[in-house]
Amino acid sequence: MEFETRAIHAGQDPDPHTGAVTVPIYATSTYAQRAVGEFRYDYSRTANPTREAFETCLASLEGADHGIAFGSGMAATTTVMHLLEHGAHVVAVNDVYGGTYRLFSKVYEPKGYRFTYVTADECNAGLGGKLEGAAMLWLETPTNPLLNVADIAIVAQILQRPLEHGADIVVHSTTKYLGGHSDLIGGVAATSDAGIAERLRFLQNSLGAVPGPFDAWLALRGLKTLAVRMRAHCANAEQVVAFLQGHSAVERVLYPGLPGHPGHDIAARQMDGFGGMASFLAASEEEALALVARTRIWTLAESLGGVESLIEHPGQMTHASTADSPFAVPATLVRLSVGIESADDLIADLDQSLAGS
């Protein structure tokens, strides 16, 4: 089945008891057992039918054999980090999400874990031996918020254990595009490695950072419209970027869909579309802070990937944790999460904001 069909049907057979077409919200903590040790489900931290349906659907969309859901994207990241032994060496792309950098530098580094940060360009050049002795390579592409693009296939050749493009584990914040409506917090890890999946499920149950059934249901509902929403996000982003490219108050636009973007060719090869995220540099930090406060349709808020358009100043918002690091984002940077409203309305709002009206 194609992606759009799997998003609506994978793991979502009609309920066997009632015939309900939509997977029910199984709001229960425990389950009756037929006899001691005879059960399909025993406790909802370990397994829940609603969560299981979401995990099955997400795994199908990723082309993975296993999906493991968590209470947040950071819970998923933390659980993946628990796969490593104390003192492990991790190589990570330097333009990571601010929350990921905070977790690595403020939680794991003080515990003795070692981190080496590399650029997307270094990944694309084969990393030059920097993976030697590393237990994990943490790759985000396109990065947030600078939208640098790493070639997953090249990295896969180095790691020699490809999944589809080359990752052993794919981690999502389901809060973002998968949920798509800014109404849930969640995370998921997907893998086709049976050993990794078994360990992640053990950690999921042992650490307990699982989503509740309602959040799992919201995420599953979001997957049904993911394909059509992403087409709208991408189409709107292309129009917004074209407008920004020609505006005198914009110093530079960062978007992998632009032919001049250094990662454009890689993105075109490994992405179905160029996404709904774009960033640009304003003339000054003062102007960046002012213009994000002047928009009327674009909402000044953190997060991304919802149907509504968001605007933010990464340096003082989502990436404030990197301010004192070598990886601080430019103070003039403005990040856009392009929603699915009318592109004309979004452009008109940016126009008035950039003009200072």
C-alpha atoms as a printed R data frame, in Angstrom:
    type eleno elety resid chain resno       x       y      z
1   ATOM     1    CA   MET     A     1   0.000   0.000  0.000
2   ATOM     2    CA   GLU     A     2   1.070   3.575 -0.636
3   ATOM     3    CA   PHE     A     3   1.962   5.982  2.186
4   ATOM     4    CA   GLU     A     4  -1.412   7.755  2.194
5   ATOM     5    CA   THR     A     5  -3.292   4.447  2.471
6   ATOM     6    CA   ARG     A     6  -1.093   3.066  5.247
7   ATOM     7    CA   ALA     A     7  -1.508   6.301  7.221
8   ATOM     8    CA   ILE     A     8  -5.245   5.657  7.399
9   ATOM     9    CA   HIS     A     9  -5.341   1.861  7.695
10  ATOM    10    CA   ALA     A    10  -2.116   0.403  9.167
11  ATOM    11    CA   GLY     A    11  -2.809  -0.893 12.676
12  ATOM    12    CA   GLN     A    12  -6.356   0.459 12.497
13  ATOM    13    CA   ASP     A    13  -8.738  -2.404 11.804
14  ATOM    14    CA   PRO     A    14 -12.319  -1.834 12.997
15  ATOM    15    CA   ASP     A    15 -12.723  -2.553 16.692
16  ATOM    16    CA   PRO     A    16 -13.526  -6.304 17.032
17  ATOM    17    CA   HIS     A    17 -16.013  -5.754 19.870
18  ATOM    18    CA   THR     A    18 -18.108  -2.880 18.487
19  ATOM    19    CA   GLY     A    19 -17.112  -2.457 14.850
20  ATOM    20    CA   ALA     A    20 -15.948   1.117 15.521
21  ATOM    21    CA   VAL     A    21 -14.036   2.375 12.481
22  ATOM    22    CA   THR     A    22 -11.884   4.726 14.579
23  ATOM    23    CA   VAL     A    23  -9.565   3.096 17.111
24  ATOM    24    CA   PRO     A    24 -11.121   3.635 20.575
25  ATOM    25    CA   ILE     A    25  -9.351   5.453 23.401
26  ATOM    26    CA   TYR     A    26  -8.645   2.671 25.880
27  ATOM    27    CA   ALA     A    27  -8.554   4.811 29.007
28  ATOM    28    CA   THR     A    28  -7.611   2.060 31.425
29  ATOM    29    CA   SER     A    29  -4.589   1.414 33.591
30  ATOM    30    CA   THR     A    30  -5.081  -2.321 34.069
31  ATOM    31    CA   TYR     A    31  -6.805  -5.304 32.436
32  ATOM    32    CA   ALA     A    32  -8.680  -8.359 33.670
33  ATOM    33    CA   GLN     A    33  -6.681 -11.577 33.255
34  ATOM    34    CA   ARG     A    34  -8.328 -14.868 32.300
35  ATOM    35    CA   ALA     A    35  -6.041 -16.649 34.748
36  ATOM    36    CA   VAL     A    36  -2.673 -15.932 36.304
37  ATOM    37    CA   GLY     A    37  -0.328 -15.220 33.402
38  ATOM    38    CA   GLU     A    38  -3.075 -15.518 30.754
39  ATOM    39    CA   PHE     A    39  -3.666 -12.109 29.169
40  ATOM    40    CA   ARG     A    40  -3.284 -10.004 26.050
41  ATOM    41    CA   TYR     A    41  -2.640  -6.810 28.042
42  ATOM    42    CA   ASP     A    42  -1.810  -6.547 31.724
43  ATOM    43    CA   TYR     A    43  -0.876  -2.921 32.500
44  ATOM    44    CA   SER     A    44  -1.014   0.191 30.342
45  ATOM    45    CA   ARG     A    45   2.513   1.329 31.052
46  ATOM    46    CA   THR     A    46   3.637  -1.894 29.386
47  ATOM    47    CA   ALA     A    47   1.092  -1.913 26.554
48  ATOM    48    CA   ASN     A    48  -2.148  -0.181 25.648
49  ATOM    49    CA   PRO     A    49  -4.333  -0.966 22.600
50  ATOM    50    CA   THR     A    50  -4.594   2.690 21.513
51  ATOM    51    CA   ARG     A    51  -0.858   3.227 21.847
52  ATOM    52    CA   GLU     A    52  -0.190  -0.066 20.087
53  ATOM    53    CA   ALA     A    53  -2.287   1.004 17.092
54  ATOM    54    CA   PHE     A    54  -0.330   4.254 16.842
55  ATOM    55    CA   GLU     A    55   3.016   2.435 17.166
56  ATOM    56    CA   THR     A    56   2.021  -0.010 14.423
57  ATOM    57    CA   CYS     A    57   0.925   2.757 12.046
58  ATOM    58    CA   LEU     A    58   4.011   4.893 12.640
59  ATOM    59    CA   ALA     A    59   6.324   1.920 12.098
60  ATOM    60    CA   SER     A    60   4.564   1.212  8.800
61  ATOM    61    CA   LEU     A    61   5.024   4.812  7.634
62  ATOM    62    CA   GLU     A    62   8.720   4.684  8.548
63  ATOM    63    CA   GLY     A    63   9.208   1.368  6.771
64  ATOM    64    CA   ALA     A    64  10.328  -0.075 10.115
65  ATOM    65    CA   ASP     A    65   9.381  -3.295 11.847
66  ATOM    66    CA   HIS     A    66   8.929  -1.730 15.279
67  ATOM    67    CA   GLY     A    67   7.547   1.529 16.691
68  ATOM    68    CA   ILE     A    68   7.909   2.493 20.351
69  ATOM    69    CA   ALA     A    69   5.969   5.525 21.625
70  ATOM    70    CA   PHE     A    70   6.950   7.875 24.445
71  ATOM    71    CA   GLY     A    71   5.473  10.742 26.408
72  ATOM    72    CA   SER     A    72   7.524  13.377 24.530
73  ATOM    73    CA   GLY     A    73  10.208  13.733 21.917
74  ATOM    74    CA   MET     A    74  12.737  14.321 24.690
75  ATOM    75    CA   ALA     A    75  11.536  11.151 26.462
76  ATOM    76    CA   ALA     A    76  12.233   9.258 23.239
77  ATOM    77    CA   THR     A    77  15.697  10.833 22.984
78  ATOM    78    CA   THR     A    78  16.461  10.079 26.642
79  ATOM    79    CA   THR     A    79  15.406   6.451 26.242
80  ATOM    80    CA   VAL     A    80  17.570   6.031 23.149
81  ATOM    81    CA   MET     A    81  20.497   7.446 25.133
82  ATOM    82    CA   HIS     A    82  19.884   4.726 27.735
83  ATOM    83    CA   LEU     A    83  20.982   2.218 25.094
84  ATOM    84    CA   LEU     A    84  24.539   3.448 25.715
85  ATOM    85    CA   GLU     A    85  26.906   2.543 28.512
86  ATOM    86    CA   HIS     A    86  28.139   5.162 30.962
87  ATOM    87    CA   GLY     A    87  30.983   7.186 29.470
88  ATOM    88    CA   ALA     A    88  30.036   6.397 25.873
89  ATOM    89    CA   HIS     A    89  31.304   8.602 23.056
90  ATOM    90    CA   VAL     A    90  28.554  10.209 20.930
91  ATOM    91    CA   VAL     A    91  29.141  12.093 17.692
92  ATOM    92    CA   ALA     A    92  26.338  14.576 17.023
93  ATOM    93    CA   VAL     A    93  25.586  17.118 14.328
94  ATOM    94    CA   ASN     A    94  26.353  20.525 15.832
95  ATOM    95    CA   ASP     A    95  23.108  22.216 14.791
96  ATOM    96    CA   VAL     A    96  20.886  20.057 16.990
97  ATOM    97    CA   TYR     A    97  17.581  21.082 18.510
98  ATOM    98    CA   GLY     A    98  18.186  23.250 21.584
99  ATOM    99    CA   GLY     A    99  16.511  20.741 23.902
100 ATOM   100    CA   THR     A   100  18.737  17.970 22.584
101 ATOM   101    CA   TYR     A   101  21.862  20.061 23.161
102 ATOM   102    CA   ARG     A   102  20.670  20.875 26.691
103 ATOM   103    CA   LEU     A   103  20.137  17.159 27.403
104 ATOM   104    CA   PHE     A   104  23.563  16.233 26.051
105 ATOM   105    CA   SER     A   105  25.537  19.074 27.656
106 ATOM   106    CA   LYS     A   106  23.708  19.533 30.971
107 ATOM   107    CA   VAL     A   107  22.576  15.990 31.790
108 ATOM   108    CA   TYR     A   108  24.753  13.389 30.064
109 ATOM   109    CA   GLU     A   109  28.093  15.196 29.780
110 ATOM   110    CA   PRO     A   110  28.309  15.760 33.582
111 ATOM   111    CA   LYS     A   111  27.713  12.001 33.964
112 ATOM   112    CA   GLY     A   112  30.834  11.245 31.958
113 ATOM   113    CA   TYR     A   113  29.460  10.813 28.458
114 ATOM   114    CA   ARG     A   114  31.618  12.360 25.736
115 ATOM   115    CA   PHE     A   115  30.254  14.354 22.810
116 ATOM   116    CA   THR     A   116  31.952  15.372 19.593
117 ATOM   117    CA   TYR     A   117  30.023  17.811 17.410
118 ATOM   118    CA   VAL     A   118  30.372  17.835 13.637
119 ATOM   119    CA   THR     A   119  28.849  19.928 10.877
120 ATOM   120    CA   ALA     A   120  26.487  18.606  8.226
121 ATOM   121    CA   ASP     A   121  29.248  19.254  5.681
122 ATOM   122    CA   GLU     A   122  31.616  17.045  7.674
123 ATOM   123    CA   CYS     A   123  28.999  14.287  7.620
124 ATOM   124    CA   ASN     A   124  28.678  14.667  3.864
125 ATOM   125    CA   ALA     A   125  32.448  14.399  3.492
126 ATOM   126    CA   GLY     A   126  32.552  11.093  5.371
127 ATOM   127    CA   LEU     A   127  33.417  12.456  8.848
128 ATOM   128    CA   GLY     A   128  37.154  11.960  8.351
129 ATOM   129    CA   GLY     A   129  37.530   9.277 11.006
130 ATOM   130    CA   LYS     A   130  35.714  11.238 13.709
131 ATOM   131    CA   LEU     A   131  33.417   8.276 14.337
132 ATOM   132    CA   GLU     A   132  36.306   6.195 15.671
133 ATOM   133    CA   GLY     A   133  35.363   4.843 19.076
134 ATOM   134    CA   ALA     A   134  31.871   6.345 18.929
135 ATOM   135    CA   ALA     A   135  28.901   4.349 20.201
136 ATOM   136    CA   MET     A   136  26.339   6.505 18.412
137 ATOM   137    CA   LEU     A   137  26.019   9.104 15.687
138 ATOM   138    CA   TRP     A   138  23.138  11.500 16.399
139 ATOM   139    CA   LEU     A   139  21.996  13.039 13.138
140 ATOM   140    CA   GLU     A   140  19.258  15.624 12.580
141 ATOM   141    CA   THR     A   141  18.454  16.606  8.999
142 ATOM   142    CA   PRO     A   142  17.345  19.154  7.952
143 ATOM   143    CA   THR     A   143  18.631  20.756 11.140
144 ATOM   144    CA   ASN     A   144  16.661  23.140 13.333
145 ATOM   145    CA   PRO     A   145  16.760  26.117 12.887
146 ATOM   146    CA   LEU     A   146  19.569  26.584 10.334
147 ATOM   147    CA   LEU     A   147  18.185  23.916  7.961
148 ATOM   148    CA   ASN     A   148  21.516  22.319  7.134
149 ATOM   149    CA   VAL     A   149  21.191  19.013  5.269
150 ATOM   150    CA   ALA     A   150  23.227  15.865  5.930
151 ATOM   151    CA   ASP     A   151  23.465  13.021  3.427
152 ATOM   152    CA   ILE     A   152  22.010  10.021  5.287
153 ATOM   153    CA   ALA     A   153  23.185   7.588  2.598
154 ATOM   154    CA   ILE     A   154  26.837   8.610  3.018
155 ATOM   155    CA   VAL     A   155  26.577   8.274  6.778
156 ATOM   156    CA   ALA     A   156  24.896   4.884  6.308
157 ATOM   157    CA   GLN     A   157  27.863   3.641  4.323
158 ATOM   158    CA   ILE     A   158  30.089   4.599  7.231
159 ATOM   159    CA   LEU     A   159  27.825   2.940  9.807
160 ATOM   160    CA   GLN     A   160  27.263  -0.099  7.569
161 ATOM   161    CA   ARG     A   161  23.903  -0.898  9.182
162 ATOM   162    CA   PRO     A   162  21.281   0.798  7.026
163 ATOM   163    CA   LEU     A   163  17.531   0.755  7.761
164 ATOM   164    CA   GLU     A   164  15.957   2.525  4.784
165 ATOM   165    CA   HIS     A   165  18.189   5.542  4.201
166 ATOM   166    CA   GLY     A   166  20.724   4.311  6.707
167 ATOM   167    CA   ALA     A   167  19.646   4.897 10.282
168 ATOM   168    CA   ASP     A   168  19.383   2.238 12.970
169 ATOM   169    CA   ILE     A   169  16.777   4.254 14.877
170 ATOM   170    CA   VAL     A   170  14.494   7.075 13.752
171 ATOM   171    CA   VAL     A   171  13.262   9.406 16.521
172 ATOM   172    CA   HIS     A   172  10.318  11.775 16.140
173 ATOM   173    CA   SER     A   173   8.661  14.355 18.296
174 ATOM   174    CA   THR     A   174   5.057  13.464 17.492
175 ATOM   175    CA   THR     A   175   4.195  16.889 18.896
176 ATOM   176    CA   LYS     A   176   5.226  18.328 15.543
177 ATOM   177    CA   TYR     A   177   4.106  17.311 12.040
178 ATOM   178    CA   LEU     A   178   2.930  13.794 12.907
179 ATOM   179    CA   GLY     A   179   0.308  15.113 15.337
180 ATOM   180    CA   GLY     A   180   0.038  18.272 13.300
181 ATOM   181    CA   HIS     A   181  -2.496  20.224 15.362
182 ATOM   182    CA   SER     A   182  -0.470  21.595 18.303
183 ATOM   183    CA   ASP     A   183  -2.620  19.652 20.761
184 ATOM   184    CA   LEU     A   184  -0.360  16.907 22.109
185 ATOM   185    CA   ILE     A   185   3.096  16.165 23.477
186 ATOM   186    CA   GLY     A   186   4.658  12.895 22.355
187 ATOM   187    CA   GLY     A   187   7.615  11.056 20.888
188 ATOM   188    CA   VAL     A   188   8.381   7.802 19.092
189 ATOM   189    CA   ALA     A   189  11.374   5.695 18.089
190 ATOM   190    CA   ALA     A   190  11.238   3.325 15.108
191 ATOM   191    CA   THR     A   191  13.699   0.599 14.162
192 ATOM   192    CA   SER     A   192  13.957  -2.608 12.152
193 ATOM   193    CA   ASP     A   193  16.653  -4.040 14.432
194 ATOM   194    CA   ALA     A   194  14.901  -6.643 16.605
195 ATOM   195    CA   GLY     A   195  17.545  -6.441 19.312
196 ATOM   196    CA   ILE     A   196  17.333  -2.647 19.561
197 ATOM   197    CA   ALA     A   197  13.528  -2.846 19.566
198 ATOM   198    CA   GLU     A   198  13.513  -5.374 22.396
199 ATOM   199    CA   ARG     A   199  15.824  -3.194 24.475
200 ATOM   200    CA   LEU     A   200  13.803  -0.029 23.750
201 ATOM   201    CA   ARG     A   201  10.571  -1.749 24.791
202 ATOM   202    CA   PHE     A   202  12.237  -2.884 28.015
203 ATOM   203    CA   LEU     A   203  13.384   0.684 28.658
204 ATOM   204    CA   GLN     A   204   9.967   2.076 27.679
205 ATOM   205    CA   ASN     A   205   8.348  -0.051 30.354
206 ATOM   206    CA   SER     A   206  11.142   0.339 32.939
207 ATOM   207    CA   LEU     A   207  11.530   4.116 32.618
208 ATOM   208    CA   GLY     A   208   7.799   4.630 32.199
209 ATOM   209    CA   ALA     A   209   7.933   7.677 29.930
210 ATOM   210    CA   VAL     A   210   4.912   6.542 27.913
211 ATOM   211    CA   PRO     A   211   2.118   8.590 26.346
212 ATOM   212    CA   GLY     A   212  -1.390   8.354 27.716
213 ATOM   213    CA   PRO     A   213  -4.056   6.749 25.501
214 ATOM   214    CA   PHE     A   214  -5.614  10.098 24.565
215 ATOM   215    CA   ASP     A   215  -2.289  11.504 23.308
216 ATOM   216    CA   ALA     A   216  -1.675   8.256 21.401
217 ATOM   217    CA   TRP     A   217  -5.161   8.600 19.879
218 ATOM   218    CA   LEU     A   218  -4.523  12.232 18.889
219 ATOM   219    CA   ALA     A   219  -1.209  11.252 17.266
220 ATOM   220    CA   LEU     A   220  -2.886   8.399 15.394
221 ATOM   221    CA   ARG     A   221  -5.606  10.781 14.196
222 ATOM   222    CA   GLY     A   222  -2.925  13.194 13.018
223 ATOM   223    CA   LEU     A   223  -1.243  10.513 10.907
224 ATOM   224    CA   LYS     A   224  -4.418  10.109  8.843
225 ATOM   225    CA   THR     A   225  -4.011  13.572  7.303
226 ATOM   226    CA   LEU     A   226  -0.201  13.722  7.356
227 ATOM   227    CA   ALA     A   227   0.284  13.296  3.610
228 ATOM   228    CA   VAL     A   228  -2.230  15.937  2.555
229 ATOM   229    CA   ARG     A   229  -1.062  18.360  5.251
230 ATOM   230    CA   MET     A   230   2.570  18.024  4.231
231 ATOM   231    CA   ARG     A   231   1.740  18.816  0.623
232 ATOM   232    CA   ALA     A   232   0.065  22.025  1.807
233 ATOM   233    CA   HIS     A   233   2.923  22.909  4.177
234 ATOM   234    CA   CYS     A   234   5.490  22.459  1.400
235 ATOM   235    CA   ALA     A   235   3.500  24.408 -1.187
236 ATOM   236    CA   ASN     A   236   2.951  27.329  1.189
237 ATOM   237    CA   ALA     A   237   6.580  27.353  2.285
238 ATOM   238    CA   GLU     A   238   7.753  27.632 -1.313
239 ATOM   239    CA   GLN     A   239   5.578  30.707 -1.845
240 ATOM   240    CA   VAL     A   240   6.637  32.319  1.442
241 ATOM   241    CA   VAL     A   241  10.308  31.700  0.662
242 ATOM   242    CA   ALA     A   242   9.938  33.197 -2.817
243 ATOM   243    CA   PHE     A   243   8.473  36.331 -1.221
244 ATOM   244    CA   LEU     A   244  11.246  36.583  1.374
245 ATOM   245    CA   GLN     A   245  13.911  36.105 -1.294
246 ATOM   246    CA   GLY     A   246  12.844  39.320 -2.959
247 ATOM   247    CA   HIS     A   247  12.387  41.473  0.151
248 ATOM   248    CA   SER     A   248  14.923  44.206  0.862
249 ATOM   249    CA   ALA     A   249  14.615  43.823  4.649
250 ATOM   250    CA   VAL     A   250  15.708  40.173  4.494
251 ATOM   251    CA   GLU     A   251  19.448  39.573  4.510
252 ATOM   252    CA   ARG     A   252  19.370  35.857  3.688
253 ATOM   253    CA   VAL     A   253  16.825  33.036  3.435
254 ATOM   254    CA   LEU     A   254  17.642  29.518  4.673
255 ATOM   255    CA   TYR     A   255  15.543  26.849  2.956
256 ATOM   256    CA   PRO     A   256  16.738  23.562  1.409
257 ATOM   257    CA   GLY     A   257  14.328  24.009 -1.502
258 ATOM   258    CA   LEU     A   258  16.382  26.919 -2.834
259 ATOM   259    CA   PRO     A   259  18.795  25.860 -5.604
260 ATOM   260    CA   GLY     A   260  21.506  27.967 -3.962
261 ATOM   261    CA   HIS     A   261  21.196  26.206 -0.615
262 ATOM   262    CA   PRO     A   262  24.350  24.100  0.013
263 ATOM   263    CA   GLY     A   263  22.250  21.045  0.856
264 ATOM   264    CA   HIS     A   264  19.719  21.438 -1.967
265 ATOM   265    CA   ASP     A   265  20.891  18.494 -4.103
266 ATOM   266    CA   ILE     A   266  21.010  16.140 -1.130
267 ATOM   267    CA   ALA     A   267  17.586  17.274  0.075
268 ATOM   268    CA   ALA     A   268  16.125  16.781 -3.401
269 ATOM   269    CA   ARG     A   269  17.478  13.227 -3.429
270 ATOM   270    CA   GLN     A   270  16.415  12.069  0.039
271 ATOM   271    CA   MET     A   271  13.264  14.132  0.727
272 ATOM   272    CA   ASP     A   272   9.855  13.908 -0.969
273 ATOM   273    CA   GLY     A   273   9.376  17.645 -0.437
274 ATOM   274    CA   PHE     A   274  11.381  20.467  1.085
275 ATOM   275    CA   GLY     A   275   9.215  20.847  4.170
276 ATOM   276    CA   GLY     A   276   7.391  23.666  5.887
277 ATOM   277    CA   MET     A   277  10.301  25.106  7.863
278 ATOM   278    CA   ALA     A   278  12.200  28.188  6.726
279 ATOM   279    CA   SER     A   279  14.492  30.662  8.460
280 ATOM   280    CA   PHE     A   280  15.810  34.060  7.490
281 ATOM   281    CA   LEU     A   281  18.254  36.658  8.750
282 ATOM   282    CA   ALA     A   282  16.939  40.116  9.587
283 ATOM   283    CA   ALA     A   283  19.048  43.269  9.401
284 ATOM   284    CA   SER     A   284  19.685  43.319 13.157
285 ATOM   285    CA   GLU     A   285  18.724  41.523 16.347
286 ATOM   286    CA   GLU     A   286  16.522  44.450 17.304
287 ATOM   287    CA   GLU     A   287  14.616  44.212 14.030
288 ATOM   288    CA   ALA     A   288  14.306  40.427 14.360
289 ATOM   289    CA   LEU     A   289  12.760  40.807 17.815
290 ATOM   290    CA   ALA     A   290  10.467  43.581 16.627
291 ATOM   291    CA   LEU     A   291   9.155  41.897 13.509
292 ATOM   292    CA   VAL     A   292   8.270  38.604 15.235
293 ATOM   293    CA   ALA     A   293   6.067  40.660 17.571
294 ATOM   294    CA   ARG     A   294   4.321  42.557 14.747
295 ATOM   295    CA   THR     A   295   2.711  39.640 12.906
296 ATOM   296    CA   ARG     A   296  -1.045  39.144 13.121
297 ATOM   297    CA   ILE     A   297  -1.627  35.747 11.533
298 ATOM   298    CA   TRP     A   298   1.762  34.224 12.324
299 ATOM   299    CA   THR     A   299   1.690  33.350 16.040
300 ATOM   300    CA   LEU     A   300   4.762  34.147 18.137
301 ATOM   301    CA   ALA     A   301   5.309  30.769 19.772
302 ATOM   302    CA   GLU     A   302   7.725  27.879 20.165
303 ATOM   303    CA   SER     A   303   7.265  24.444 18.568
304 ATOM   304    CA   LEU     A   304   6.533  23.759 14.901
305 ATOM   305    CA   GLY     A   305   4.659  21.528 12.502
306 ATOM   306    CA   GLY     A   306   1.060  22.477 13.326
307 ATOM   307    CA   VAL     A   307  -1.598  23.565 10.872
308 ATOM   308    CA   GLU     A   308  -1.201  27.154 12.106
309 ATOM   309    CA   SER     A   309   1.825  29.261 11.122
310 ATOM   310    CA   LEU     A   310   4.308  30.097 13.873
311 ATOM   311    CA   ILE     A   311   7.152  32.600 14.033
312 ATOM   312    CA   GLU     A   312   9.912  32.802 16.627
313 ATOM   313    CA   HIS     A   313  13.345  34.126 17.541
314 ATOM   314    CA   PRO     A   314  15.469  30.991 18.136
315 ATOM   315    CA   GLY     A   315  18.299  32.835 19.907
316 ATOM   316    CA   GLN     A   316  16.040  33.832 22.796
317 ATOM   317    CA   MET     A   317  13.413  31.102 22.534
318 ATOM   318    CA   THR     A   318  13.866  27.505 21.326
319 ATOM   319    CA   HIS     A   319  17.675  27.624 21.175
320 ATOM   320    CA   ALA     A   320  18.455  29.796 24.192
321 ATOM   321    CA   SER     A   321  20.242  26.792 25.735
322 ATOM   322    CA   THR     A   322  22.949  27.084 23.059
323 ATOM   323    CA   ALA     A   323  23.639  30.787 23.728
324 ATOM   324    CA   ASP     A   324  26.902  30.192 25.608
325 ATOM   325    CA   SER     A   325  28.049  27.348 23.367
326 ATOM   326    CA   PRO     A   326  30.094  27.360 20.164
327 ATOM   327    CA   PHE     A   327  26.853  26.528 18.363
328 ATOM   328    CA   ALA     A   328  24.804  29.599 19.239
329 ATOM   329    CA   VAL     A   329  22.426  30.571 16.435
330 ATOM   330    CA   PRO     A   330  22.715  34.029 14.863
331 ATOM   331    CA   ALA     A   331  21.013  36.735 16.914
332 ATOM   332    CA   THR     A   332  19.356  38.037 13.746
333 ATOM   333    CA   LEU     A   333  17.753  34.675 12.905
334 ATOM   334    CA   VAL     A   334  13.968  34.345 12.574
335 ATOM   335    CA   ARG     A   335  12.396  30.890 12.212
336 ATOM   336    CA   LEU     A   336   9.114  30.179 10.449
337 ATOM   337    CA   SER     A   337   6.893  27.132 10.722
338 ATOM   338    CA   VAL     A   338   4.700  27.609  7.680
339 ATOM   339    CA   GLY     A   339   1.149  26.396  8.268
340 ATOM   340    CA   ILE     A   340  -1.650  25.572  5.864
341 ATOM   341    CA   GLU     A   341  -3.542  28.891  5.859
342 ATOM   342    CA   SER     A   342  -3.865  30.921  2.662
343 ATOM   343    CA   ALA     A   343  -0.362  31.606  1.358
344 ATOM   344    CA   ASP     A   344  -1.490  35.060  0.228
345 ATOM   345    CA   ASP     A   345  -2.596  35.937  3.764
346 ATOM   346    CA   LEU     A   346   0.669  34.652  5.247
347 ATOM   347    CA   ILE     A   347   2.725  36.698  2.794
348 ATOM   348    CA   ALA     A   348   0.671  39.841  3.368
349 ATOM   349    CA   ASP     A   349   1.198  39.483  7.122
350 ATOM   350    CA   LEU     A   350   4.956  39.075  6.729
351 ATOM   351    CA   ASP     A   351   5.006  42.031  4.378
352 ATOM   352    CA   GLN     A   352   3.395  44.371  6.888
353 ATOM   353    CA   SER     A   353   5.610  43.075  9.684
354 ATOM   354    CA   LEU     A   354   8.807  43.522  7.681
355 ATOM   355    CA   ALA     A   355   7.670  47.015  6.749
356 ATOM   356    CA   GLY     A   356   7.276  47.871 10.435
357 ATOM   357    CA   SER     A   357   3.616  48.870 10.149
